[in-house]
Amino acid sequence: MAQTTDPLLNTAPADIPEADEDAIDTAPLLPPQSGSGVSDEDVRKFASIGGIREVEVDLSTLYGGEFEDVVLPPSGSAERAAMEKAFKRKIDYAILPVVIAMYMLNYLDRNNIAAAKLGSLMEDLNLTSTQYSTAVSVLFIPYTLMQVPSNLILGKIGKPSVYLPSAMVIWGMLSLWTTFVSGYRSLVTIRFLIGFAEAAFYPGTMFYLSCWYTKYEIAKRSAIFVCGSWVSGAFSGLVAYGVLENLDGVFGLAAWRWLFLIEGTLTVIVALIAIPILPNLPATTKWLSKEERLLGVLRMINDVGQHDDDSAAPVEEDEQGRAMAEPPKSKFQSALAGLYLALVDKKVLIILWMQFSLAMMGGINTVFPTIVGSLGYGQAKTLLLTAPPWLLCSVTSVWNSFHSDKTGERYLHMVWGPALAALGIVISMMTQDTFWRYLSMLLMLQNYNSWSLGFAWMATTVPRPPIKRAAAVSFVNIGGNVPNIIVPYLFYVGSEPQFYVGFAVCGFFALSGIVAATVLKGSLVRLNKKLERGGVVDGLDGTTGFRFIF
């Protein structure tokens, strides 16, 4: 038996026994893959049990015996299924609406400068084109640098209901203060500080979701969460239109200043509302009953066959892939150890390559109003035309992730978005016809269908230990945000309407993302074959039935 200790609660060790022998005889070994001939009903049944065999847990030692007196319906029973369905619904209602609203405002506060440019921002602050690009890009320097430290802190303190909204209050106050900037230096300073605060949110939320949802549930929830960004992209244009058209000069403020004032104030209000609503982690959310908390803990144990804590560390293997003695637990109970595990994992590096490539293509979001503006319409119509591509992206992104979870397939769902984006790039570079160029803009944003799914794929590809998962999410998200520093400089003044340099670079990386996804699938196929032979991968024992999904 492997001893596990929960570092967040400082509880006594818990014995996590080997998988139930009776369940081994009947449980499926591999997640159903698209095109395998497995029915949708079988896929749903497989997803409902978390994709692996039931693991026995000694409740007398789990979390210091907190759940020793709790009795749940037997696993596989109708009562247990009904209880789990009600549990997931309760958690969905508590988490998803709140984090969607938070992400919408996160996106608005990060990118409202693009809409402000269509007002009198450039003239009022006497900005050159290069200075404006720097003001856009500078936010992403601390935004990328602080993501790993932030997620490691969150992974250790285990209080997402406080940590994430607190970061939101800070960036909301800073965004509000942008209302009063007087020149280039003050604008760049405020944007730089916003980057520090916003760094906590996206990787923190992706890690947060991975603590509540199994590998067959997380893709659709991630897509719904990220949909907040795409919807925000659509409505940011509509909000900007209303503000720039109607509030210019009110109380002596330029319209673009009202944009920051309104959105910053709303951000602070939503953050304060989120604190009492969001749950923490399955074992520590006090407004859940003991039965519900235990169910949440057991769901995550059964998802990969071991306890979801930092002592569930990778097992050392010999040259034949056989498990050897576990290394000292202390090696895996520090944040630096988690970061080290993420950095030396080839799967994480492949996912970094994939997400960086997709982000280079997706970096057009920082200049999308400028791209739409190249169609030659006025300010009002340009802002309105930015909405449909984002709304279409919202619909297709959610459908893509829901279908991926339903079929248990990741690879094909990852590659069709960047393929359409690359096609949009080619169309936009080859014609000046307004209809075809606007159609190309609709296609370009389909790249984002793969973005949230990529993080969901990573959460199930790097499942344990949690401190490694937290480090991996933030490390990959760093790579996913570096392009936001680069891309604004590629779409420089004078390169419109066809932006040859910017589009060529973005199109190349869309294809690079497809190649990376292909390499990742090949790697997971090889690792699953190793697990089928009874080997150990990242401390996950093949005899428990765990398999990577692709």
PEMOLIN-V270926 format. One line per field, one symbol per residue. phi: phi as a letter, one per 20 degrees, with the letter a starting at -180 (. if undefined). burial: b if it has 24 or more other ideal C-beta (glycine too) atoms within 12 Angstrom, else e. A space follows every 10 residues. Layout:
phi = ???
burial = ???
//
This chain:
phi = .eecceffdl effcedffff fffffdffec ffdgneneff ffffffffen nbffdfceff dflmngdfee ddggfnefff ffffffffff fgffefgfff fffgfgfgfe dfffffffed gfffdleeff ffffffffge ffgefeffgf fffffeemcf fdffffffgf fffffgffgd fdagffffff ffffgfffgf fffffffgff eddffedfff ffffffggff ffgfefffff gfffeddfnf lmdfgfffgf ffffffffff ffffgfeffe dgecefeeff ffffgfffgf fffcnbfebf efegefcefe nefdfffgfg fddcffffff fffeefffff fggfffffff ffffffcfgf fffffnefgf fffffffgff ffffffffff ffffffemdd gffeefffff fffffffffe bdffffffff fffgffgfge fffffffffe ecfbfgffff ffgffffgff dggffeggff defoefedlg fffffffgff ffffffffff gfffffffff ffenfdclme efffnfcfdb
burial = ebbbbbbbbe bebbbbbebb eebeeebbbb bbbeeeeeee eebeebbbbb bbbbbbbbbe bbbeebbeeb ebeebeeeeb eebbeebbeb bbebbbebbb bbbbbbbbbb bbbbbbbbbe bbeebebeee bbbbbbbbbb bbbbebbbbb bbbbbbbbbb bbbbbbbbbb bbbbbbbbbe beebeebbeb bbbbbbbbbb bbbbbbbbbb bbbbbbbbbb bbbbbbbbbb bbbbbbbbbb bebbbebbee eeebbbbbbb bbbbbbbbeb beebbebbbb bbbbbeebeb bbbbbbbbbb bbbbbbbbbb bbbbbeeeee eebeebeebe ebbbbebbbb bbeebbbbbb bbbbbbbbbb bbbbbbbbbb bbbbbeeebe ebbbbbbbbb bbbbbbbbbb bbbbbbbbbb bbbbbbbbbb bbbbbbbbbe eeeeeebbbb bbbbbbbbbb bbbbbbbbbb bbbbbbbbbb bbbbbbbbbb bbbbbbbbbb beeeebbbbe ebbebbbebb bbbbbbbbbb bebbeebbeb beeebbbbbb bbbbbbbbbb
//
